[in-house]
Amino acid sequence: MCKILTIYHTILRYHTEDDEQRRMSNSGEDPMLGVVAHQMTSSLHAVFRVALSKMNSLLCCQDFSALKFDQLLDIVDMTNRFRLFGRNFFGHSSNELIMSLEKQTVSYFKRYHSERMEELRMFLENECFTICPVSQQFTIFDLQDFSFLEESRKQKTDLVGSPKDAVVEQNGFVPIPAHFVNPFATAELESRRQSQRNSRSVDEVEEANMENGSMDKEEEIEATPNLCNTALTLLRFFGRYIRMTSLLPSIADYSVPALTQLFEYFFYSVCIFFGSDGSEHMETPPKIKAILSDIYARLLGDEAESLNGTFDKDWRLSVPKPCSGLDLNHVDKLYGAVERVIAVESVEFVARQLDLVRPVMESLVPPSNESIISQLDEFYAKILSGVPDTRRLVFDCVASRALKLPVLIAAVSNTKWDINELQSHHSSYVDFLVKDFEAFSLRLDHVAECVNLSEAVRALLWDRTIYYTFKALVQGYCEGGKCSTEGRALMQLDFQHLLLKLEPICNLHPVPHTAFVEGYIKAFYLPENGLEEWISKHSEYTAKQMISLLGVATHVSKKARTRIINALND
């Protein structure tokens, strides 16, 4: 069709040039001068509508469900080029073609998205969370799935300053030049694809050379990202969705929510796999708890059938099950700390890449589509903002069980605190706890041998382990029964000795969360009024711990003790 339409322009160009030559050579008026060219120009719309009707019929009768993704993109790309060809050379917008293509593509995309979600579930259920090697400076734009962005940028650059738009506005069309290359010819299509591949290869070689050069110059090299295979697969899915939307922006109503659903499902799965097996005393961050509940309600719950119309109606999403190869139950491996680090940092990395592609996504959504823009803003403000809490959720599952805390509580509570003499030597449970911390340090060093363990992650693991240990220590003091002033002094001696030993082991200066223990010990010495005020301001302690403190503080009157206990119970 394009060849026939090009021939039509060739004939039109011949008559136009012939009329010009005759006009210049003949001084008299020729009644036939310009008649053929005018008639052919007037028929441009009608001629193109015939071709458009054929193209539209071809699209409508095509079964898109049997197409592969790349085949669909080729059809969309060819349709767009046909529309551009019609707009430039025949002054026709081809709106009906877009309507037919959109109807077919939306139906295809719903099924395709359901398949990708199912594929993501399969990847997650078979993911052992081992490191997938990538370059140090790797980003989502290094994936071949995003190479189309560079090609689109070059095409836009080539169009800057083009006189075509001005000619179209003046005449309604642009004459096809004599040396015009058919954009639908097989050789031209292959040339375009080969150009993209060559461009990609050159960019990769140059990038590799730059990286090698920088490696030779720098003594300290930044650690490579801890990425699992599923995370890379997810990034490729993002590339496909964004590429489809760039070719057909009208499907943004479906592709943008679908893309966010991919991340939400991945995020939810990682949190369920690695953030739900901590001790009974583990504390879940409220923000991430609310986010997970929201994702479950929208994607997995009983009311999650429509999903904004982005899923195929006959398909339903299910909660994935962790791979049987994951070993998260042995303390010697810190309950799968290696896999947990890779999982958490994979989620964080994907979230950072979504930040990078946000301008691209926003540029593909029509400004008039306020609903999708609002959904996208909410996703970034609500879901992605909660990703940093994933570290605490997952690492708390390690920290809350890394040490023998039940044994520690029993040892502390069985220590005799009702003594009459000041002690000069610490209690035996301190030595037990120091050895437990040393064992944790060795296990953490082993984790660092298997995965890129940053100082921030190491510090957080120590911080959370110390946090739960100190909570257990206070609980042991709470359950210790009677305590004299000398016994309270022994508690202070024990804790100071513990800090002295712990600081070089954990390499945190100062040791965090010390105020939690010191505050509980020293509150014993407060006068009645001061103790009552202190209790009202420190909600970090449990009611049981406060009541125990009142029980050993013999200087507090019975009336005041009863009043405070009643307030705590309320």
C-alpha positions in Angstrom: 0.0 0.0 0.0 2.8 2.4 0.9 4.4 1.7 -2.5 1.2 2.5 -4.3 0.6 5.6 -2.3 4.2 6.7 -3.0 3.6 6.2 -6.7 0.5 8.4 -6.4 2.8 11.2 -5.0 5.3 10.5 -7.8 2.6 11.2 -10.4 1.5 14.2 -8.5 5.1 15.5 -8.3 5.5 14.9 -12.1 2.4 17.0 -12.9 3.3 19.7 -10.4 6.8 20.0 -12.0 5.4 19.8 -15.5 2.9 22.6 -14.7 5.7 24.7 -13.4 7.8 24.2 -16.5 4.9 25.0 -18.8 4.0 28.1 -16.7 7.6 29.4 -17.1 7.8 28.5 -20.9 4.4 29.6 -22.1 3.4 33.2 -21.7 -0.2 32.5 -22.6 -2.9 31.0 -20.4 -3.3 27.2 -20.7 -6.8 26.2 -19.5 -5.5 22.7 -18.5 -2.6 24.1 -16.5 -2.7 22.8 -12.9 -6.0 20.9 -13.4 -4.6 17.4 -13.0 -2.3 18.4 -10.0 -5.3 20.2 -8.4 -7.5 17.2 -8.9 -4.9 14.8 -7.5 -4.3 17.0 -4.5 -8.0 17.2 -3.8 -8.2 13.4 -3.9 -5.4 12.8 -1.5 -7.8 12.2 1.4 -10.0 9.9 -0.6 -7.1 7.9 -1.9 -5.6 7.5 1.6 -9.0 6.5 3.1 -9.1 3.5 0.8 -5.7 2.4 2.1 -6.7 3.2 5.6 -9.8 1.1 5.3 -7.7 -1.9 4.2 -5.3 -1.4 7.1 -8.1 -1.1 9.5 -9.7 -4.3 8.3 -6.4 -6.0 8.6 -6.1 -5.0 12.2 -9.7 -5.8 13.1 -9.5 -9.4 11.7 -6.1 -10.1 13.3 -6.2 -12.4 16.4 -3.8 -10.7 18.7 -4.0 -13.4 21.4 -1.8 -15.7 19.4 1.0 -13.0 19.0 4.2 -12.9 20.9 5.0 -9.6 22.7 7.6 -8.5 20.2 5.2 -9.3 17.3 2.6 -7.1 18.9 5.1 -4.3 19.3 6.0 -4.6 15.6 2.4 -4.3 14.7 1.9 -1.2 16.9 5.1 0.3 15.6 4.1 -0.3 11.9 0.6 1.1 12.6 2.2 4.2 14.2 4.5 4.7 11.2 1.5 4.2 8.8 -0.4 6.9 10.7 2.7 9.2 10.6 3.0 8.5 6.8 -0.7 9.4 6.3 -0.5 12.5 8.4 2.6 13.9 6.8 2.0 12.9 3.1 -1.8 12.8 2.9 -2.9 15.1 5.8 -5.1 12.4 7.4 -5.1 11.8 11.2 -6.2 8.1 11.0 -8.1 8.2 14.3 -10.1 5.2 13.5 -6.9 3.2 13.1 -5.9 4.1 16.6 -9.3 3.1 18.0 -9.1 -0.3 16.4 -5.5 -0.8 17.5 -6.3 0.3 21.1 -9.2 -2.1 21.4 -7.1 -5.0 20.3 -4.1 -4.0 22.3 -6.0 -3.5 25.6 -7.5 -7.0 25.3 -4.0 -8.4 24.6 -2.4 -6.4 27.4 -4.9 -7.7 30.1 -4.0 -11.2 29.2 -0.3 -10.5 28.9 -0.3 -8.8 32.4 -2.0 -11.8 33.9 0.6 -14.0 32.4 3.4 -11.8 33.7 2.0 -11.8 37.2 1.8 -15.6 37.1 5.3 -15.8 35.8 6.5 -13.5 38.6 4.8 -15.8 41.1 6.7 -18.8 39.6 10.0 -16.9 39.7 9.4 -16.0 43.4 8.4 -19.6 44.3 11.6 -20.9 42.7 13.9 -18.0 43.9 16.7 -19.0 46.3 17.8 -15.4 46.6 21.4 -15.9 45.5 23.3 -13.0 43.9 22.9 -12.4 40.2 26.1 -10.6 39.1 25.7 -7.2 37.5 28.1 -4.3 37.0 28.8 -1.8 39.8 27.0 1.1 38.2 24.2 -1.0 36.8 20.8 0.7 36.4 17.5 -0.2 34.7 18.5 1.8 31.6 21.4 -0.7 31.0 18.9 -3.4 30.1 18.2 -4.1 26.4 14.5 -3.7 27.1 15.1 0.0 27.6 17.2 0.6 24.5 14.1 1.9 22.8 14.3 5.1 24.9 17.6 6.1 23.2 16.1 5.4 19.8 13.1 7.5 20.6 15.3 10.3 21.9 17.3 10.3 18.6 14.1 10.3 16.6 12.8 13.4 18.5 16.2 15.1 18.0 16.0 14.5 14.3 12.6 16.1 14.1 13.7 19.3 15.8 13.8 22.1 13.3 12.1 20.0 10.6 10.1 22.0 8.1 7.5 19.3 7.8 5.1 20.6 10.4 5.0 24.1 8.7 4.4 22.6 5.3 1.6 20.4 6.7 0.0 23.4 8.3 0.2 25.3 5.0 -0.8 22.7 2.4 -2.3 19.9 4.6 0.4 17.5 3.5 4.1 17.1 2.6 5.1 16.0 -0.9 7.0 12.7 -0.9 10.5 13.5 -2.1 12.0 11.7 -5.1 14.5 9.7 -3.1 12.0 8.6 -0.5 12.7 5.3 1.2 9.7 3.1 1.9 9.5 2.9 5.8 7.8 -0.5 5.5 10.3 -2.1 3.2 11.9 -5.2 4.6 15.4 -3.9 4.0 14.6 -0.6 5.8 13.1 -2.4 8.8 16.1 -4.7 9.1 18.4 -1.6 8.8 16.5 0.1 11.6 16.8 -3.0 13.9 20.5 -3.5 13.0 21.2 0.2 13.8 19.6 -0.2 17.2 21.6 -3.4 17.9 24.9 -1.7 16.7 24.2 1.4 18.8 23.5 -0.8 21.8 26.7 -2.8 21.2 28.9 0.3 20.9 27.4 1.8 24.0 28.0 -1.4 26.0 31.6 -1.6 24.7 32.3 2.0 25.6 30.7 1.6 29.0 32.8 -1.5 29.7 36.0 0.3 28.7 35.1 3.2 30.9 34.5 0.9 33.8 37.7 -1.0 33.2 39.6 2.3 33.1 38.1 3.5 36.3 38.9 0.2 38.0 42.5 0.6 37.1 42.6 4.1 38.5 40.6 3.6 41.7 42.0 1.5 44.5 38.7 1.2 46.3 35.9 -0.2 44.2 32.3 0.1 45.2 30.6 -3.2 45.9 28.2 -4.5 43.3 24.5 -4.5 44.0 23.0 -7.5 45.8 20.4 -8.5 43.3 18.4 -11.7 42.9 17.3 -13.0 39.5 13.6 -12.2 40.1 14.5 -8.5 40.6 16.2 -8.4 37.1 13.2 -10.2 35.6 10.9 -7.6 37.2 13.0 -4.8 35.7 12.7 -6.4 32.2 8.9 -6.5 32.7 9.0 -2.8 33.5 10.8 -2.2 30.2 8.2 -4.1 28.2 5.3 -2.3 29.8 6.9 1.2 29.3 7.9 0.4 25.7 4.3 -0.7 24.9 3.0 2.5 26.4 5.5 4.6 24.5 4.2 3.2 21.3 0.5 3.5 22.3 0.1 6.1 25.0 -3.6 5.5 25.1 -3.2 2.2 27.1 -1.6 4.1 30.0 -4.9 3.6 31.8 -3.9 -0.1 32.0 -0.1 -0.3 31.8 0.7 2.1 34.5 -1.4 0.5 37.3 -0.2 -2.9 36.0 3.4 -1.9 36.4 2.9 -0.8 39.9 1.1 -4.0 40.7 4.1 -6.0 39.6 6.3 -4.1 42.1 3.6 -4.4 44.9 3.4 -8.2 44.4 7.2 -8.5 44.5 7.4 -6.2 47.6 4.6 -8.1 49.4 6.1 -11.5 48.7 9.5 -10.6 50.0 8.0 -9.2 53.2 5.9 -12.3 53.7 8.9 -14.7 52.9 11.4 -12.9 55.2 9.4 -10.7 57.5 6.9 -13.0 59.2 9.1 -15.5 61.1 10.5 -13.5 63.9 10.1 -14.1 67.6 6.8 -13.4 69.4 8.3 -10.2 70.8 9.2 -8.8 67.4 7.8 -5.4 66.6 6.5 -4.8 63.1 6.8 -1.1 61.8 3.3 0.3 61.7 3.8 1.9 58.3 4.9 -1.2 56.5 2.1 -3.2 58.3 -0.5 -0.8 56.8 1.1 -1.0 53.4 1.1 -4.8 53.4 -2.6 -4.8 54.5 -3.4 -2.4 51.7 -1.6 -4.5 49.0 -3.3 -7.7 50.2 -6.7 -6.1 50.1 -6.2 -4.7 46.5 -4.3 -7.6 44.9 -5.0 -10.8 46.9 -8.1 -10.4 49.1 -11.7 -11.4 48.4 -12.5 -7.9 47.1 -9.5 -7.8 44.7 -11.3 -9.3 41.6 -11.4 -6.2 39.3 -7.9 -4.8 40.0 -8.8 -1.7 38.0 -9.5 -3.9 35.0 -5.8 -4.7 34.5 -6.2 -8.5 34.9 -7.9 -11.0 32.6 -11.3 -11.6 34.2 -10.9 -15.4 34.4 -7.6 -15.2 36.3 -6.9 -14.7 40.0 -3.7 -13.8 41.8 -2.5 -16.0 44.7 0.0 -15.5 47.5 3.3 -17.1 46.5 5.0 -19.8 48.7 8.7 -19.6 49.4 11.1 -21.9 47.7 11.8 -25.1 49.7 15.5 -24.5 49.2 15.4 -21.5 51.5 17.0 -22.3 54.8 15.7 -19.7 57.3 15.6 -21.8 60.5 19.2 -22.2 61.6 20.9 -19.8 64.0 24.3 -20.7 62.7 23.4 -19.1 59.5 21.6 -16.3 61.3 18.3 -17.6 60.0 19.2 -17.1 56.4 20.8 -13.6 56.8 22.5 -13.9 53.4 19.2 -14.5 51.6 17.5 -11.8 53.7 20.1 -9.2 52.7 19.8 -10.1 49.0 16.0 -10.0 49.2 15.8 -6.6 51.0 18.4 -5.0 48.8 16.7 -6.3 45.7 13.5 -4.6 46.8 15.4 -1.4 47.5 17.2 -1.5 44.2 14.0 -2.0 42.2 12.4 0.8 44.1 15.3 3.1 43.2 15.0 2.2 39.6 11.3 3.1 39.7 12.4 6.5 40.9 14.7 6.8 37.9 11.9 5.9 35.4 9.3 8.0 37.0 9.8 10.9 34.6 9.5 8.5 31.7 6.3 7.1 33.0 4.8 10.5 33.7 5.7 11.7 30.2 3.7 8.8 28.7 0.5 9.6 30.6 -1.6 12.3 28.9 -1.9 15.4 31.2 -5.7 15.1 30.9 -5.6 11.7 32.5 -5.7 13.0 36.1 -6.8 9.6 37.5 -3.7 7.7 36.4 -1.4 10.6 37.4 -3.1 10.6 40.9 -2.6 6.8 41.2 1.0 7.1 40.2 1.6 9.9 42.7 -0.1 7.8 45.4 2.1 4.8 44.6 5.3 6.8 45.0 4.1 8.6 48.1 2.6 5.6 49.9 4.2 2.4 48.7 7.7 3.3 47.7 8.1 5.6 50.7 7.6 2.5 52.9 10.4 0.5 51.2 13.1 1.6 53.7 11.1 0.0 56.5 11.6 -3.4 54.8 15.1 -3.5 56.3 13.8 -3.3 59.9 11.0 -5.7 59.3 13.2 -8.4 57.8 16.3 -7.9 59.9 14.2 -7.9 63.1 13.4 -11.5 62.3 17.1 -12.2 62.7 17.8 -9.8 65.5 14.9 -11.0 67.7 16.2 -14.6 67.6 20.0 -14.2 67.1 20.8 -14.5 70.8 19.5 -17.0 73.4 17.1 -14.4 74.9 14.8 -16.8 76.8 17.9 -18.3 78.5 19.1 -14.7 79.3 15.8 -13.7 80.8 15.7 -16.8 83.0 19.4 -16.2 84.1 18.7 -12.6 85.0 15.5 -13.3 86.8 17.1 -16.1 88.8 19.9 -13.8 90.0 19.6 -12.8 93.7 18.9 -9.1 93.8 17.8 -8.9 97.4 21.3 -8.6 98.8 22.6 -6.6 101.8 26.2 -5.8 100.6 27.6 -3.9 97.6 29.3 -6.2 95.1 32.6 -5.7 93.3 32.2 -8.4 90.7 29.5 -8.7 88.0 27.0 -11.5 87.8 27.5 -14.7 85.8 24.8 -13.9 83.2 26.9 -11.1 81.9 29.7 -13.5 80.8 27.0 -15.7 79.2 25.7 -12.7 77.3 29.1 -11.5 76.2 29.9 -15.0 74.7 26.5 -14.9 72.9 27.4 -11.5 71.4 30.8 -12.9 70.3 29.1 -15.9 68.6 26.8 -13.5 66.8 29.7 -11.4 65.6 31.4 -14.5 64.2 28.2 -15.5 62.4 27.9 -12.0 61.0 31.4 -12.2 59.7 30.5 -15.4 57.9 27.5 -13.7 56.3 29.9 -10.9 55.1 32.0 -13.6 53.3 28.9 -14.7 51.3 27.3 -11.4 50.4 28.2 -7.7 50.0 27.4 -6.6 53.5 27.6 -2.8 53.7 28.5 -1.0 56.9 25.0 0.3 57.1 23.5 -3.2 57.0 26.0 -4.5 59.5 25.3 -1.6 61.9 21.5 -2.1 61.6 21.8 -5.8 62.4 23.9 -5.0 65.5 21.5 -2.2 66.4 18.4 -4.3 66.3 20.1 -7.3 68.0 21.2 -5.0 70.9 17.7 -3.5 71.0 16.0 -6.9 71.5 18.7 -8.0 73.9 18.3 -5.0 76.1 14.5 -5.5 76.1 15.1 -9.0 77.3 17.5 -7.7 80.0 14.9 -5.4 81.3 12.3 -8.2 81.2 14.7 -10.3 83.3 15.1 -7.5 85.9 11.3 -7.2 85.9 10.9 -10.9 86.7 13.7 -10.9 89.3 11.4 -10.5 92.3 12.6 -8.5 95.4 15.4 -6.1 94.9 17.4 -4.0 97.5 19.3 -0.8 96.9 22.5 -3.0 96.8 20.8 -5.2 94.3 20.1 -2.2 92.1 23.7 -1.2 92.4 24.7 -4.7 91.2 22.4 -4.2 88.1 24.3 -1.0 87.3 27.6 -2.8 87.8 26.5 -5.7 85.5 25.3 -3.3 82.8 28.4 -1.2 82.8 30.6 -4.2 82.5 28.5 -5.5 79.7 28.8 -2.2 77.8 32.6 -2.3 78.3 32.8 -5.7 76.7 30.2 -5.1 74.0 31.5 -1.9 72.5 34.6 -3.4 70.9 32.6 -6.4 69.7 29.9 -4.5 67.9 32.1 -1.6 66.9 29.3 0.9 67.6 30.2 4.0 69.5 28.3 4.6 71.7 26.4 1.4 72.1 22.8 2.1 71.2 19.7 1.8 73.4 21.6 2.0 76.6 19.1 4.6 78.0 16.4 1.9 77.9 18.2 -0.2 80.5 19.8 2.5 82.5 16.5 4.4 82.8 14.7 1.3 84.2 17.5 0.6 86.7 17.8 4.2 87.9 14.1 4.8 88.2 14.2 2.7 91.3 15.9 5.7 93.1 13.3 8.3 92.2 11.1 9.7 94.9 7.4 8.9 94.9 6.3 12.0 92.9 9.3 11.7 90.5 8.6 8.0 89.9 4.9 8.6 89.2 5.8 11.3 86.7 8.6 9.1 85.1 6.1 6.2 84.6 3.6 8.5 82.9 6.3 9.7 80.4 7.9 6.3 79.5 5.4 4.3 77.4 8.3 2.1 76.0 8.1 -0.1 79.0 5.2 -2.6 79.5 2.7 -2.3 82.2 4.1 -5.5 83.8 7.6 -3.9 83.9 6.2 -0.8 85.5 4.2 -2.7 88.1 7.3 -4.7 89.0 9.3 -1.5 89.4 6.7 -0.2 91.8 6.8 -3.5 93.7 10.5 -3.2 94.5 10.4 0.5 95.2 9.5 0.2 98.9 9.6 4.0 99.5 6.4 4.4 97.4 3.3 4.5 99.6 0.6 1.9 99.2 -1.9 4.6 98.1 0.3 6.0 95.4 1.2 2.5 94.2 -2.5 1.5 93.9 -3.2 4.8 92.0 -0.4 4.3 89.5 -1.3 0.6 89.0 -4.9 1.4 88.3 -3.8 4.1 85.8 -1.5 1.5 84.1 -4.3 -1.0 83.8 -6.6 1.5 82.3 
